[in-house]
Amino acid sequence: QVQLAESGGGLVQAGGSLNLSCAASNIIFRINHMGWYRQHPGKQRELVATTALRGSAIYADSVKGRFTISRDYAKNTVYLQMNSLKPEDTAVYYCNAVTDFTNRDYWGQGTQVTVSS
């Protein structure tokens, strides 16, 4: 099954930037959707940004204009450039991939992003 390896989380001051990356491996069916979700303590996981083979990127309203998702199809890697970070962006960020045709859902282990005020 698809394995997702995330990197790039950490601690940053408000107004700072971080870049997350997620590399997919062990791919049998190509990946359609690939993106990022986050989970605040005690809350449900929510969409941050996602890309698809067919269609434009989708962003949560709370990150529009600050975060940019990009994807390297040759490397099966998705990136999330996070600028102008706010304390409310503090969460565990999870990489997500959905395979084409089979629509199977895969998750990374999560990476902590902490923004201090």
ChimeraX attribute file (.defattr): number of C-alpha atoms within 10 A of each C-alpha:
attribute: neighborCount
match mode: 1-to-1
recipient: residues
	/A:1	10
	/A:2	19
	/A:3	16
	/A:4	22
	/A:5	17
	/A:6	22
	/A:7	15
	/A:8	15
	/A:9	18
	/A:10	14
	/A:11	14
	/A:12	18
	/A:13	14
	/A:14	17
	/A:15	14
	/A:16	14
	/A:17	17
	/A:18	18
	/A:19	16
	/A:20	21
	/A:21	21
	/A:22	25
	/A:23	18
	/A:24	21
	/A:25	14
	/A:26	9
	/A:27	12
	/A:28	9
	/A:29	15
	/A:30	16
	/A:31	22
	/A:32	17
	/A:33	19
	/A:34	28
	/A:35	28
	/A:36	26
	/A:37	19
	/A:38	23
	/A:39	19
	/A:40	14
	/A:41	10
	/A:42	6
	/A:43	9
	/A:44	9
	/A:45	15
	/A:46	14
	/A:47	18
	/A:48	24
	/A:49	23
	/A:50	24
	/A:51	20
	/A:52	17
	/A:53	13
	/A:54	8
	/A:55	8
	/A:56	9
	/A:57	16
	/A:58	16
	/A:59	19
	/A:60	13
	/A:61	10
	/A:62	11
	/A:63	17
	/A:64	12
	/A:65	11
	/A:66	13
	/A:67	20
	/A:68	19
	/A:69	22
	/A:70	17
	/A:71	19
	/A:72	10
	/A:73	11
	/A:74	6
	/A:75	10
	/A:76	16
	/A:77	19
	/A:78	24
	/A:79	22
	/A:80	22
	/A:81	15
	/A:82	20
	/A:83	17
	/A:84	15
	/A:85	23
	/A:86	20
	/A:87	15
	/A:88	13
	/A:89	20
	/A:90	20
	/A:91	21
	/A:92	18
	/A:93	25
	/A:94	25
	/A:95	30
	/A:96	22
	/A:97	27
	/A:98	20
	/A:99	18
	/A:100	14
	/A:101	10
	/A:102	11
	/A:103	13
	/A:104	14
	/A:105	13
	/A:106	16
	/A:107	19
	/A:108	19
	/A:109	13
	/A:110	21
	/A:111	19
	/A:112	17
	/A:113	21
	/A:114	20
	/A:115	21
	/A:116	16
	/A:117	11
